[in-house]
């Protein structure tokens, strides 16, 4: 997509002249006539470059420049003025201006300065990306379940295929999405995260597609949407099942065409976006209930990756716990604490309904509250110690008063553990526990158990 340049000048004729010249060069140009309007536009739709006049009513250009440079990221700024002196030029440079051009404007000089400033901006973005690559996403553990996930990521990441990531809350679906992007040819472009569950229904179209100034009450400036921002990169739609059917229909059309219009706009914008989606819901069940579009499901579900719950990969708990202990020590500068073997056994016996996120939060709590360098069973919460003498999850089943609920809880625990032992292979699990494969399929469905990475 073309670069977006914001021209700030209280002389309307100069703004229009610059818009015409820059527009002829293929740039997208916005205009502001004072500092307050410029800052509002930058907040709503950050430009790639700002051409900024010094002498304006209200906030002058130097004050606007200072405020722009406090933003992260900060666009490059070229100062323009008809009443400048050397002292002012030096002050603007010290505040972070890329260049200083005097009026009357030499349009060739303006175009050259704009190209150089935009090139500098791209280099700054690449530098940030290189720094991000220094700490790639990690999926810790050596269990067969998480190894299968890492292998799936390695196979799909170099392609442009779309991926549907499923799993319970706290299992690391977002980490999987970031790992796919990091290992992909698009790693030097943006990864734009969208939490579909956190955006109000009335605003989700504006968030995804952007809006034009005046499109609705409160739309005081044009805003680029997530699809726009993810152009040439990756769009991660988290909790995709939480969108309304109406929004799902619009998403489907845009995913198919890679073209959209901003809310309140008429111009069609084309993008090149790779889509990763994630959900903690059973989408086939959501489709059956009429809450999710079947055509959208098949469009997203090109490559499925199921992230296993922590209870299906308990052998990874020591590695994960050590990683969280080391991370906290590095963050605080304190010596790392240690979990005793007995404490690790207690952790491995817990059901972990909050999955890896629950474990991470627990480790942080233990590091802060335990006075010594060793964390033993006595330091753990009472609900975890109660599981020490039982298989993982059994205390929860025993605590249920209703016999049918307790039996179902035990069956679910038993079958999940057996599936994990056989890497999610239903046929192998059925043979191992002496059930017909079709009967096991029905039992898994009735208990709401996903059949793992290799369900056949």
N, C-alpha and C positions, 0 to 999 in steps of 0.2 A: 504494500500500500504506500501511497505518497506521504511524505512527511507533512506534519501539521505545524504551521507557523502562525504565531499570534503577533499581530502588529498593534502597538499601543501608542496612539498619538491623538492629541486633542484637535489637531487640524484634520478635518474630515477629508479634505482633498488629497492630503498626503497619504492617509490611510487607504483611500480608494485607489490611488496611483500604485502604491506598493502591492495592494491586493491584485491588481490587474497584471503587473509585471511578474510577480511570483506565481500567480495562477497560470500564466502562459507557460511557465517552466514546469508545470505539473504539480506544484505544491498545493496543499489544502490550506486556505488562509482564513483566519478569524480576525475581527477588528474589535478594539476597545478604545474608548475616548478618554478614559481617566484611569488612575491607578486602582481605585476600588473595583471598578468593573473588570479590570485585567486580573486582579487577584481572584475574583469570583469565578471567572472563566477558567483560570488555571486549576482551581480547586475542583471544578466539575469535569473538565476535559483537559488534562495536562498536555501542553503542546510539546513538540520536539525542539522548538526554537522560539525565542521571543525577541522581536525588534521593539525597543523601548525608548520613547522620547524622554528627555530629562525634564523640560519645563512643562508642567501640566497643572491645572487647578486641583486643589485638594492634595493628595499624596503626590510628591514629585517622583521623578524616575529613579533617583538614587535610593529613596526609601522603599520603593517597590522592588528594586534590585536586591536590597538587603533582605527583604522578606522572602523573595524567591529563592535566595541562596540558603535560607534556613530550611527549605523543603528538602525532603529526600524521597525520590531523586529530584535533582534540581536541573531544569532545562538550561542550556547555554543561552546567554543574553548578549545581544548586540545593542549598544547604546547609540542613539542618534540625537543630534542637537544642532540648533542654529545659533546658539549663543553660548558656546562652550569656551573654556580656556584650559590651559595646561593643568592647572591645579585640579579642575573638575575631572579631566580625563584620568589623571593619576588616581584620584579618589575612586572613580568607577572601576578602574582596573584592580585596585586593592580590594574592592568589595566583591570581585569575581567576574566582572564583565569580560566577555570573550574579545570584543573589539569595540572601538569607538569611532563613529563616522559622523562627520559634520555635514550640515545642510548648507547649500542645496545639495541634494543627494545625487551621487553618481551611481546610476542603476547597475552598471557593470561591476562597480566595487561592492554594491549591496549583494548582488548575486554571488560573487566570489566569496565574500565573507559568510554568507548563508551556507554555501556548500561546505566551506571549511568548518564552520561551527557544527553543522549536522554530522560531519565525519567525526569530529571530536566527541560528540554525544554518543555516536555508535561505539566508538572505542571505549568510552566509559562504561557503557552497558556490557560490552564484551568482558571488560575487566571484572565487573561484578559477577558475571556468569562464571568466569574462571575461578574466582574466589569460592563461589558456591560449589564448583566441581571438586574443590579440595576436600570437601566433606560429603561424599556421596551417600545416599540413603542406604541403610543397612537392614537386612532381615536376618537377625541373629538366630543361631540354633543349628543343630545338625540332625534333627529328627527327620525321618522319611517324609513327613507331611510338609514341613517347611522347605526341605530340599526340593521337593516337587514344585513348589511355588517358585523358588528361585530359578529352576530350570525352565519353567514356563515363561518367566519374565525374560530370560536370556534369549529364548526362541522368538518371542513376539516383539521385543523392543526394537530390533533393527528394521522392522517392517513399518508400514503405515496403517496396519490393520487396527480396527477399533476393538476395544477390550471392555468386557463387562466383569467387574470385580464384585464378588459376593462374599458375605461373611457377617458374623455378629458384630455388634458394637464393640470397639476396643481391640479388634483383632489385628489392625494394621492395614486396612484397605487403602488409606491415603498414602502410606509408606510404599505400598506396591505401585500405586499410580506414579509417585515421584521417581521410583526406581526405573520404571518403564521409560519415562520421559528422559531421565538422565542418561540412559543407555541408547537412546534413539538418535537418528540423524538430526532431530529437531532440538537437541539439547542446548544449542546456542541461541534458541529462540525462547519466547515466554511460555511458562506453564501457568495457566490461569485457573485457579480453584473457584468453584461455585458450590456453596452449600445450599442445595435446593430447599432443604428443610428450614433454613434460617431466614429466607427471604419471604416477606408477606406476599400473598397471592396477587394483590393489586399492583405490586412493584416488580414482579419477577420478569415481566416482558421488558420493562425498562432496564433492568439489570443485565439481562442477557443480550438484548438487541440495541440498547441505548435509546435516547430520545432527543428530539429537537427542541429548541427553545420555544416555550409556549404550548408544548404538546398537552400539558395538563397543569392544574394549579400547583405551583411550586417549582415548575420546570423553568427556572430563570435563565438557563443557559443550555447549550447543547452538551450531551454527555455520551461518550463512547461506551458501548456495551461490552460484555465479556467476550462475545464472539469476535468483535472488532479487535479487542486487545490481544486475542489469542491467534491472530492471523499469522500463518507460517509456523505456528507453534502448536501447543497442546492445550485442549480444554478439558478440565476434569470436572465432571458433573457428579458431585457427591450426593448421596441420598436421592437418587433420581426418581424413586417411586413416590416421593412426597410432592411432586408437581400435580396440578390439576389436569384432568383430561383435556381441557381446552388448551393449556400450555403445552401439553404433550403433543397435541396435533400440530401446533406451530413449530415446535422443536423438530418433529419428524420431517416437516417440509424443508426446513432450513438445513437439516443434516443431509437430506437427499440432494438439495440444490447447491449448498454452500453459498447461498445468496440470501440477503434479507434487507428489510427497510427498518430504519429507526422508527420508534413510536412517534407519530406525528409527522413523519417525513415521507417523501415521495421518491427519493433517490435510492436506487438499488445498489447495495454494497456487496461485492464478491470477496470471499475469504478462502483460505486454504488452511483448514483446521483438522488436526487429528483429535478424535474424541475418546476419552476414557470415562467410563461411568461406574458408579458403585452404589450398592444398596445393601441394607441389612434385612430386607424383606424377601420372601419367596415370591418371585415375580410370576411364575405360572399360577400360583394361588391368587395373586392380585389380579391377574388377567381373568381367571375364572369368576372372581367376585365383581368384575366390571370396573376395577379401579386403575387398571393399567392397560394401555393399548398394546394389542398383540403385535401389530406391525412395527411399533417402536421397539418392542422387545427383540424382535428378530433383526432389526436394523442395528441395534447396539450389541447384540450377543454374537458378534463375529468370532471372537476368541474369549471363552469364559475362563476365569481364574477364580477358584474358590479358596478363600483364606481360612485355614482351620482354626477353630477355637483353641484356647490354651489348654483346655482339659484333654484335647486330642494330641498334644505335643508336650506332655509333662516333662519329658527328658530334656527339653530346652530351658526349663526354668532356671537351673544353675547358671547357664550362659547369660540369660537375660538379666538375672539378678546381679551378676557381676558387672555386666555392662552398665546397669543403672547406678550401681555403687561407684564405679569408676567415673561416670559422667558427673555425678554429684560432687565427688572429690575434686575433679578438674574445675568445676564451676566455682567452688568455694575456696579452693586452695588448701583444703585440709587433707590430712592423711586418710586414705580410703578405709572404710570399715569392712568387716568380714562376717559372713554368715557361717555359722558352724554347720557341719554335716547334719547334725540332728535338726537344726532349724530348716535346712533345705528339704529334709524329708517331710517336715510338716507342711512346707509350702507345696510340695509335690502332691500332697494328699488333699489339698483344697480344690474345690470345683471351679473357682475363678469365673463367676458369672460375668464379671467386667473385663475378663480376658487380660491381654498384655497391659492395657491402660490401668487396670486395677492393680496389677503387680507393680508397675512403675510408681504409682501413687503410694503404695504401701512401703516400698523401699525408701522413698523420700521421707515418709513419716518416721520410719525406723531410724534412719540416719540422724534425723533431727532430735528425736526423743530419747534414744538409747545413749547412756552416758559413756559406756566403754567402747573399745575398738572392736569387740566381738559381739555379734547379735545371736543369742541363743533362743531356744524354744520359749523360755519364760518371757522373753521380750516381745513375743508375737501376740496379736490380739486373741482374745479368748475363743472367738468363733473359729479361728484357724487351728488352735490347739485342740479343739474338740474333734477335729478330723484326723488327728495323728494316728489313732488306733484303727482307722477304718479306710477302706478304699475311697478314692476321690469322689466326693459328691454323696456318699452314703449317708452322712449325718443329715443332709437336707431331706433325703427320702424318709429317714426314720422319724424326722420331726413332723411329718404330715400325719394328720389325724385320720383322714379318709383313706381306706384301704386301696381303693382303685387308683387314687392319685399317687399313693406311695408306690404301688406296683408299676405304674406307668413311669414314674421318676426313676425307679431302679432299672426298668427295661431300657429307658433312654440312655442312662449312664452306661449300662452293660454294652449296648449295641454301638454307642459312640466309641467306646474304648476298643472294641473288637474291630470296628472299621479302621480306626487309627493304626492298629497293629498290622492291618493288611493294606495300608496306604490308600484307603477309600475304595478298594476293589470289592464290589458287592458279591460277585461270584465266589471269590476266594473266602470272603467272610462267611457266606452261607454254607460253604463246604466245611469250614472249620468248626462252625457251631451246630452243624447237623440240621439245617433248615433248607427247605426248597428255596431256590433263588427268587421265584415269583412271590412266595409267601414273605420273604424278607423284604422285598420291594414294598409290598403292601404295609408291612409293619413299620418300616421307616417312614413311609408317607403318613401313616396314621399318627405317628409320634412327632411329626414335623422335623425329621432329621434329614439334612441334606446328605446326599450320598457320596460326598467327598470329591476329590480331584479326579478319580478314575472310576466314577460310578458308571457301570456298563448295562 
